[in-house]
Amino acid sequence: MAKKKRRYLTATMADGYVKTIGPTTDDFTHYWRIVAELSNGRTEVFWGHTRSLSEARRKRIATEEAARMRGWASFAFEIVELVETPA
């Protein structure tokens, strides 16, 4: 069995934030990010990567539940496609 190639994956968010993951051999396709505004005015950021767009979209449902449980004043949930980039 051939070894999988190690590669870097990059996500570029709408606000210009760039996140690079790697080196990895995993088949990640999408990056998600939650920017939560807490009731005290502070901000928390949560992020992750998934192997499909549908898997990333399911995180949105969990985020809505987390917002209620944690009492977030508001949140932004974003998904972008990961792009392979040179090392």
C-alpha positions in Angstrom: 0.0 0.0 0.0 1.4 3.4 -1.0 1.9 6.1 1.6 -0.4 9.1 1.4 1.3 12.3 0.5 1.7 14.9 3.3 0.3 18.2 2.3 -0.8 21.6 3.6 -4.3 22.8 3.4 -5.3 26.5 3.6 -8.6 28.2 4.3 -9.1 31.9 3.6 -12.1 33.4 5.4 -14.2 36.3 4.0 -12.6 38.7 6.5 -9.1 37.8 5.2 -8.1 35.5 8.0 -6.0 32.6 6.7 -5.6 29.3 8.5 -3.2 26.6 7.3 -3.5 23.0 8.4 -0.6 20.5 8.1 1.3 18.8 7.1 -1.5 16.2 7.0 -2.4 13.1 5.1 -6.1 13.4 6.1 -8.7 14.1 3.5 -10.1 17.3 4.9 -12.2 19.4 2.5 -13.7 22.2 4.5 -12.8 24.5 7.4 -15.4 25.9 9.8 -15.2 28.8 12.3 -17.5 30.2 14.9 -17.0 33.7 16.3 -19.2 33.9 19.4 -19.9 37.2 21.2 -20.5 36.5 24.9 -23.0 38.3 27.0 -20.2 40.2 28.7 -19.0 41.6 25.4 -16.0 39.3 25.0 -15.4 37.1 22.0 -14.5 33.4 21.7 -13.4 31.7 18.5 -13.9 28.0 17.8 -12.8 26.2 14.6 -12.3 22.8 13.0 -12.0 21.0 9.7 -14.2 18.2 8.2 -14.0 15.7 5.5 -17.2 16.9 3.7 -19.4 20.0 3.3 -22.3 18.1 4.7 -20.3 17.3 7.8 -19.4 21.0 8.2 -23.0 22.0 7.8 -24.0 19.7 10.6 -21.8 21.8 12.9 -24.2 24.7 12.4 -27.0 22.8 14.2 -24.7 22.0 17.1 -23.6 25.7 17.2 -27.2 26.9 17.6 -27.6 24.5 20.6 -24.3 25.7 22.1 -25.4 29.4 21.7 -28.5 28.7 23.8 -26.6 26.6 26.4 -23.8 29.1 26.8 -25.8 32.2 26.6 -24.0 33.8 23.7 -25.3 37.2 22.7 -24.7 36.3 19.0 -22.4 34.3 16.8 -21.2 34.0 13.2 -20.7 30.6 11.7 -18.6 30.3 8.5 -17.5 27.4 6.2 -14.9 27.6 3.5 -13.3 25.0 1.2 -9.7 24.0 2.0 -7.2 24.4 -0.8 -4.0 22.5 -1.1 -1.0 24.8 -0.8 2.8 24.3 -1.2 4.8 23.8 2.0 
